[in-house]
């Protein structure tokens, strides 16, 4: 096999790479890798469809979703905490969305130093279009599961979430 043929091989995800692991590998690790692989596959497809259908990115969609849920607006710090990204990332995204007329900045009532970001009317319309498509994509991607399978998976992932939270190390006080 030459170099160009080797490069043409499909990428192997972590779960597939573990499929031939020696006996004794923990079921918990295999489960974690399966969940990670599913999340990665869905996220990659959503990113591709956002770019193809709306010429946008997942971080832009996520920022608009946060603002849509907030309604009355959010500060950059609140957005960065909710999105779990740095203030710098949010600042750049917000500036580009503002330049496109999708978000606006306003002084926070009672504190003129704090700036609130809100979706504009145009931004709310655009986000409504994108979120309707997003909802359809997710339904399409999970359509291979019967309703009772989706319900069981939802219940089991809820238990998984509780298990993870119970096992988490509490953050140290600063």
N, C-alpha and C positions, 0 to 999 in steps of 0.2 A: 504494500500500500504506500503510495506516495503522499507527500504533505498535503496536497490539495484534496485528495480523497479523505484523508484523516480529518480535515477541517469541515468536511461536508456531513459528518456524523451528527445526528441530533443531540442536543444537550441532554444530559442525564440529571434528573432532579435528585435531591438527597434521599428521598424515599426509595427510588429505583436503585440507587447506588447501594443502599442497605439491604436490598432484597436477597442478596447472596451472602449476607453476613454470617459468620459462624454461629452455631447454636449458642444459646445463652444470652443473646442480645435481649435487652429488656423490652417488654411489650410497651412500656411507657414511652420509650424513645421512638419506637416505630409509630406509635399513635401520634406523638408530637410531630414527627416528620410528615405523616399523612395530612394532619391539619395544616401544617405549614405549606405543603405542596398544593393543597386545595386553595388556600388563600392566595398563594403566589399566582396560580393559574388564573383565578378569577380576576385578580387585580391587573394582571398583564392584559387580559382581554378587555377589561373596562378602560384601561389607559388607551389601548389601540382604538377602541370605538369612540372615545371622547375626541381623540385626535382626528380620526377619520370623519366623524359626523359633525363635529362642532369646532374643529381646529383649536382645541383647548387641551389643558392638562388636568390631571387628577388633583394636584395641589390647588389650582384655581377653582375647580369644582368644589373641593372640600372647604375652601375659604368661603365661597358663596353659600354653601350649605350651612355653615356655622352662622353666617349673617342672616340667612333666611330663618333659621330656628330662633335666633335672638330677637328678631323683630325690631326692637327699639335701638339696636346697635350694640357694638362691643368695642372695647379698646384694643389696640394692637397686642398688649400683654395678655388680655383675656383670650384673644384668638390664638396666640402662640401657645398658651397653656392647653387650650382645647384641642388644637391640632398637633400638639407635642412636637413643635418645631421652634427654631430660634426666632427672636423678634426680627432679626435681619431678614430672614426668609419671608416673614409675613409683610414686612415693610415693602420689600420689592414687589411682591405679588399685589399688595394693596395699591401701590403706586400705578402699576400697569392697568389694573382693573378700574382705577379712578380715571386714568387717561382715556380709557375706552368708554367712560360714562356709565359703567356698571355699578360702581360704588361711589359714595360721597363721604366726606369727613365733616363732622359737626362738633362744636364744643359741647362737652358734657354739661347738662344743666347743673348749676351749683358749683362747677369746677371748670372754669374756662381754659385751664391749662391742659386738661385731659381731652383728647380727641376721640370721638366715637365714629366708627365706620358703620355705614348702613348701605344696604342695597338701594339703588335708585329704582324708580318705576321700571325703567328699561332693564336694570339688573334683575328685578323680580321676574319680569317676563322671560328673560333669557334663562334664568335658573329654572323656572317652571318647565320650559322646553327640555332642558338638559336632564332634569330630575325625572321627568316622565319617561324619557328614553332610557335612563339608567335603571329605573324600576323594571321596565320591560326587558332589558338585557339580563338583569339578575334572574328574573322569572324564566327567561329562555335558558340560561345556563343551568338552572336547577330543575328544569322541567323533566329531566330523566328520573327524578325521584317522585314516587307516589306521595299524595298528600299525607298519608299516615307515616311514611318514612321521614318526610320533612318535619312533621310534628315530633316524632321520636328523636330525631337528630337535634332539633331545637331544645327539647327537654334535656337530653344528655349533655349538650354543650353548656346549658345553664348550670347543670351540676358540676361540669368541668370548671367553669368560671368560678363557682363557689369554692371548689377544692383548691384552685390556684390561689385565690385571695386568702384563704385560710392558711396556706403554707407560706405566704409571702413574708419576708423579713420586714418588720416595721422600719420606716425611715428614722434615722437618728435625728434628734432635735439639733438644730443649728444654733 
